[in-house]
Amino acid sequence: MRELVVLGTASQVPTRHRNHNGYVLRWDGEGLLFDPGEGTQRQMLRAGVAAHDLTRLCVTHFHGDHSLGLAGVIQRINLDRVPHPVTAHYPASGRRFFDRLRYATAYRETVDLREEPVSGDGGTLAVTDAFTLLARRLSHPVESYGYRLVEPDGRRMLPERLAAHGITGPDVGRLRREGELRGVTLDQVSEPRPGQRFAFVMDTRLCDGVYELAEGCDMLVIESTFLDGEADQAEEYGHLTAGQAASVAVEAGVRHLVLTHFSQRYDDPAEFARQARAAGFAGELTVAEDLTRVPVPRRR
């Protein structure tokens, strides 16, 4: 299962219909929780996301709408005695905030919560069999990072070509491992299968990091706090507009664009979609709503 579970889509001020930020990326056996704002634990319950589903906590920066939910989530994974390690990534400059949230009140620690802060310009955070997790520095009034998940490229075996060369059963696996079997090469009976790519970009102005994170993504989750008419204000406060976010997606070749993190001043979500289309984005487009699930696009 590969899908984005949207827990909250508001920016600084929640509304009657929008909770503070919170996003869970289900990626096969992993569950990455991004930017748990206030109320995340309850939104997880409503969305059917259990504490046991979480394997990583990824915080872009330490403004409250992106991190105040950490205290409740951390205590919940301990209360539920999550049996596997949980790794927390966050800006190293905000370690004091993470510590305060982690130990905000008294509780019994039962979980192996591993802290792996991000510093400098970012870089590679984790390499697993399923993906590589990277971070890049963004442009916001406080230190902020975006995250990128990249699946390794692979190959898809072609049954008709295997059959034509008489390769069946265990020999298929042997050919895949060794690259050649009885004069038949892997290239002759398979084709490249690009790994999937996902990026999570929150509070930032346009900068190199935004484009690096978005490059070639199957799904880009990106803030669009303002509409294009407030571009000057977006620049001043370190945010993007709907048109800017869509322009990034166009330039980066994104397949599915998910807009989120909306200012409370707007009550017509359709306008974000209209401005994204006006900026030239023609792929799959989702204007995020709380408690929705967005499947990662099928492989190319």
PyMOL commands that set and color helices and strands:
alter all, ss='L'
color gray80, all
select helices_A, chain A and resi 40-47+51-53+64-67+70-79+92-102+159-164+170-178+186-188+208-214+228-237+242-252+270-278
alter helices_A, ss='H'
color red, helices_A
select strands_A, chain A and resi 2-8+22-27+30-34+56-58+86-89+113-115+122-127+132-137+145-150+154-157+180-181+184-185+190-193+197-201+219-223+256-260+284-287+293-295
alter strands_A, ss='S'
color yellow, strands_A
deselect
rebuild
show_as cartoon
